[in-house]
Amino acid sequence: MTETIQYNNKKIKLPCDVLYNDCEMVEETNPYSGEGCKLPRFARGVYIKIKNAEIEEDYKTVQKCISWFQKHFTKEYFILLD
């Protein structure tokens, strides 16, 4: 069951289960471009879920999580996933 996080005075429903559901800011880097950005740990968890689903060829999870990332972290999406 996914949960809802309070972040920047908004409630955000997570698209998947994540290991860390807190809002501590962490750095993440695109492995291809080397460009990085900061995002809350719960969003990093979704990013990791996307990368793992790509490896597992679970494209339903990839699409669901990418759509969520585009909506809630647009700038970071273009740095990490586009």
PEHUWO-V517687 format. One line per field, one symbol per residue. phi: phi as a letter, one per 40 degrees, with the letter a starting at -180 (. if undefined). psi: psi as a letter, one per 40 degrees, with the letter a starting at -180 (. if undefined). burial: + if it has 9 or more other ideal C-beta (glycine too) atoms within 8 Angstrom, else -. A space follows every 10 residues. Layout:
phi->???
psi->???
burial->???
//
This chain:
phi->.cbbbcafgb cbcccacbcb bbbccbcbbc cccgcbabac dcccccdccc ccccccfccc cdccccdccc ccbddcdccc bc
psi->hiihihhffi hhhieiiidh fiehhihihh eddeiiiiii dddddddddd dddddefgdd dddddddddd ddgddddddd e.
burial->----+----- -+-+++-+-+ +----+-+-+ -----++-++ ++++++++++ --+------- ++-+++++++ --+--++-++ +-
//
